[in-house]
């Protein structure tokens, strides 16, 4: 069977079995789309079919797009990777390291040994975390009365560091701060900057922080898994009039739009029309380890309804580029060392394999992250793409 028949069968079998409400998968090489398919429904119990142009919350797949905006500003000399980030965001010069809590439950704080930089932010080595994977951050939020990150309130960014910048990896609000740096250096909101400098040049017409009415008509709803049951969460949506546009996870978009970004990274920074979006040397820099000897560690959940414990390819060493995870060893799906990938909270996934010139995007809308049915389906899709290369 060819790639189309194999993946079509995978997706339809999963949707028919109720493993996923609806799913879209797309693959590309350097020239164009090599596979596009969808199965199931946008909302369980309703008639609208999931299609290749269905709009989904791409969540943390937003990070690579914001990271690209930051690197465009580095190219222009408006941001620097290794200067103190406080040059652009003064409050980042005041951030403290959390050393635990005293007997009365108050946080114990100290100044960091070195300043936070844009490189720290883009590699998740600044010391910031998310409450979803950190009990300490959740406790700090409760003590200080801070809102969670998905409120898109500025107060959500007022959390401390868990360690000194550069000392290890922790997944968190880093790219939200990188988005704030782009805003400070450009004088534009991150959404307007992305639209002008990335989405328009790449032809990503259905990707935005604020959905148009037309995008909303194609929107798939997020579903919650409880045991074997999936229920649509009709009201769950990222604020559409936010206090700040969440560069770490606020975008809605389509798999096809994101595939254009994947292809740009496969083509050394060029859009489909050949026009440059990034310089080849910037793409190369973004695509290699920028965290030194630090390594990506498993995500241990603090909020089980939002995420399972999660790690891509346990046992495979993983570093971080400038907004991507990089596997340092071959992945069992066939993805070679040096490939780039990441994901979004509602079980969206992508990868970029510059060695073979292939990549893919997979989108479902299910919580918790690393879903027991949807994540293995993504791996099966990725494996099918590599098997088709022969």
N, C-alpha and C positions, 0 to 999 in steps of 0.2 A: 504493500500500500504506500501511496505517496504521502507527503506531509499533510496535505489537505484532508484526505480521507482519515488518516490516523488521528489528527487533532480534532476534527469535527466529531469523530466517534467518542473521543475522550470527553469533550465538553458536553455533548448531548447525553451521554451515559450518566455523567455527574448530575446534570440538571434533572433528568428523568428520575433519578434515584432520590432526589431531594437533598443531595449533598451540598448543593449551592442553589440559591434562588435563581440567579442569573450570572453569566460570566462572559467576558470578552477576552480573546487572546489574539495577539498580532505579532508577527515576526518580520524582520527586515534584513536585507543585506545592504551593501553600500549603495546599490543602484535604486532600490525601492522595496516595497512591501512584498514579502514572499508568502505570507499567510495572513488571512484575516477571517475570524469566525466568532460566532456568539451562540449562546444557547440559554434557555430558561427565560425568566420574567424579570422585569425591572423591579416589580414589587410582588411578593408572594400573594396569591389570591386575586390579583388583578390581571387584565388581559394583555397589557403592553409587553411585547417581546423585548428581551435584551438584544440590542443590535450593535454593529460596529461603531455607530455614532452616538451610543448612549453616553450621557454625562454622568460621571461619578466623582465622589470626593477622593482626590488623589492623595490627600493627607501628606505624609512625609516624603512622598515623591516630589513635593514642592521644593524640598531642600536643594536638590541638584540644580534646579532652575534659579533659585536665589543665589546659590553658590556661583553659578555662571555669571549672574549679574555682578556679583562682587568681583569676579575675575575680569570682567569687562572694565570695571572701574580701576582695577590694578593696572591693566594694560594702558589706560588713559593717564596713569600717574595720579589719580585722585584718591586711591587707597593704597596702603602698603601692607604686605603680608606679615612683616615682623616688627612693625612699629607698635607702641602701646595703643590699643583700641580706644583708650580714653582721649586720644587726640581728636577723635571724631565724636565719641560719646563720653562726655566727662564722667557720667555716673559709673562707667565701667572702671574708673580709677578708684572708686570707693567701695567696690565689692569686697566682701570678707569671706574667709574660709570658715565653715561650720565644723567645730571640733566635738560636737555632741551637745548634750543638754544637761543642765545642772539639776540638783535635787528638787528644785521647785518647777522643773520642766522648761526653764528658759534656755534659749540657745547660747552656747559658748562660742565666741567668735574670735578670730585673729586676722591680721592683715596677711595677704598672700606674699610669698617670697619673691614673686616676679609679676610683671603686669600681664594681663590678658592681651593676646594679639589676634588679628584676623586669622592667621594660620591655626592658632589654637581653636578658634570658633569653628572653622571649616572642617577640622579633623575631630571635633568632639573631645579635645584634650584640655579645654579651658578649666574644667572643674564643675561646670553646670550639669544638672541632671533634670529629669522629668519626674513628677510625682508618681507616674504610672509604674516606674521601675525603681523608686527610691522611697523607702519608709521614712528616712530622715527628712527628705524634702516635703513629704506629705505632713509630717509632724510640724515642720517649720511653718508651712502654710497655715496649719490649724492654730498654732500659737500666735502667729502674726495676723491672722484673719485675711490671708491673701487668697484671691480667686485662682482657679485652675487655668492652665494655659489656653484651653479651647474657648474661654470667654473672650479672648482677644482684648482684654483690658491691660493697660500698661502695668498695673500693679502685679499682674501675673509674672512679670519678668524680674520682680524684686526678690528673687531667691538667691541664697548664697552659693559659693563654691563648695564642693565636697573635698577638694584637695588642691594643691598648688598647681597653677597652670603648667601644662606640659608633662606632668608626672604620670598620668595614665589616661585611659579612655573611659568616658562615661557619656551615654547618649542623653541629650537634653536640649535646652532652649538656645543652644549656641547659634543656630542658623537664624533664629528670630533676631538675635543681636546683629548678625551679619547683615540681615535685611535693613535693620535700623542704621547700620553704617553706610549702606548704599544710599539710603534716604538722606542722611546727613551730608554725604559727599556730593550728591547729585541735585539736591533740592527738590526731588520728586518723591511721591509715594512709591513704594516698591512695586505696586500693581501697575502704575503708569510707566515706570521705568522698564519693567518686564515687557509690557505690551509694545512699547516703542522699540526696544533694543533686542528682544528675543522672540516674542510671539509673532509680531508682524513680519520680521525677516524670515522666520521659519514657516509661516502660514498656519500658525496654531490659533485658529479662529474661534475655537470653542473651549478656551482655557482662561479662567478669570477668578479673582477673589469674589467679585460680585457677579452672580449669574444674571445673564439677560433673560428675559421672558422666554425667548426661543430655546435657550439652554435648559431652562427649568422644565419645559415640555418634554425634554429627553432624559430627565434625571431619574436615575435608579435610587431607591431608598436603601438605607443601611438596615441590616437585619441583625438581631441578637441571637446567638446560639445558646440554648440552655438544654444540656443533654443532647438528645437527638432532635430537638425541636428548634425551628427557626421562626422568629417573629419579626415583622417589620417594625422598626422604630420610626414612626411617621414624623415625629417632631424633631428628631436629631439633625441639627444643621449648624454649620459654622456661621457666626453672626455675619449678616450681610451689610450691616452698617457698623463695622467694628471700630473700636478706639485705635487699634493698630492692625494693619494687614499682616497676618501671621506668615512670615517668610519661611517658617519651619514646617507649616502644614495646612495652610488655609485655602489652597487652590482647589477648584473644581475643573474638570477637563475630560477629554476623551482619550481612549487608548491610541487612536490614530494620531491625535495631536502629539502625544508624548513620544510616539514612534518617530516623529520628525526630529525631535530633540535627540533621541538615540542615534538616528542616522547622521545628524550633524557631528556628534562625537565620534562616529565611525569614519567620517570624512574630514578629519583634521580641522574641524571648525567651520566647514562650509555648509550652507543651506542647500536644499535640493536644486536651486537655480545657480549654484556655484558661487554665490556671493559669500564673503567671509562674515561670520558672526563672532568667532574667536580666532586668534592666531594659532597656527599649528603648534608652536612651542608652548602656548598656554594650555592647549588640550593635553599635550604630553606631560606638562607639569601637574595638571589636575589629576592625571590618570596614573600617577605613581605614588608610592608610599610617602606621606608627608608627616608621619607621626614617629619616625625613628624606630626605636626598639619596642615602643608600646604596641599592644595588640588588642584587637576587639575581644570583648568578653561577653558571656551570655547575659541576656536581659532577664532578670528575675522579677516576676510581677509583684507589684504591691496592690494592684486593683484587678483581680481576676476577671471581672466582667468586661474589662477593656483589653487585656492582653493575657495570653498564656505565657509561661516561660518561653523564651524564644532565642534561637541561635541558628544561623544558616550553616549547614554542613559541619556539625560538631566534629572535632578532631582535625579539621582543616584550619591552618593558621591564616589569620585575616588581619590586614592592616587597613589604613584609611587614606584615601587621596583627598583632594580638595572638594569634598562633599559626596564621596562614594566609598562604599566598602570594597576592598580588593582582596580576592582570595590569593594567597601566596603559594598554594599548592592546587593540584587539579581537584575539581569538584566531581562528585560521583555521577552527576548528570551529563558530564562531558565538557563542561565549561573549563577552559584552560586557566593556568595561573596568570595573574595579571588582569583578569576580567573585573569589570566594575558592576556593582549592583546595589540596590536597596529596595525599599518597600514603603507602603503606607498602612496606617493603623487598621483600616477596614479591609485588609487583605487585598491590596494591590501590590504588584511586584514588577520590577524591570531588571534587565541586565544589558550590558554593553561589552561585547567581546571584540576588541580591536585586532586581535591576532587573526581570527577567522573572518573578520568583517561581518559579524552577525550580531543581532540583538533582538530583544523581545519585550513586550508589555503584556501584562495579565491583570485583569481587573474584575474583582467581585466586590460585594458590599456587605461584609459580615464582621461583627465583633464577637468574641475577642480576637486580637491579632494572633498570627500564627495558628489559624484555625485548623482543627483536626482533619477537616475534609478539603478545605480550599487550598491550603498551603501544599499538601501532597499533589493536588491537581496541577498547581503551578510547576512543581518539580517534574511531573510527568510531561507537561507541555514542553518545558525546557529540554528534557531528555529526547523528546520526539524531534525537536529542531536539530539537535546534534546527530541523532541517528540518520536524519535525512541528508546530512552532509557527506555521509559515507566514509 
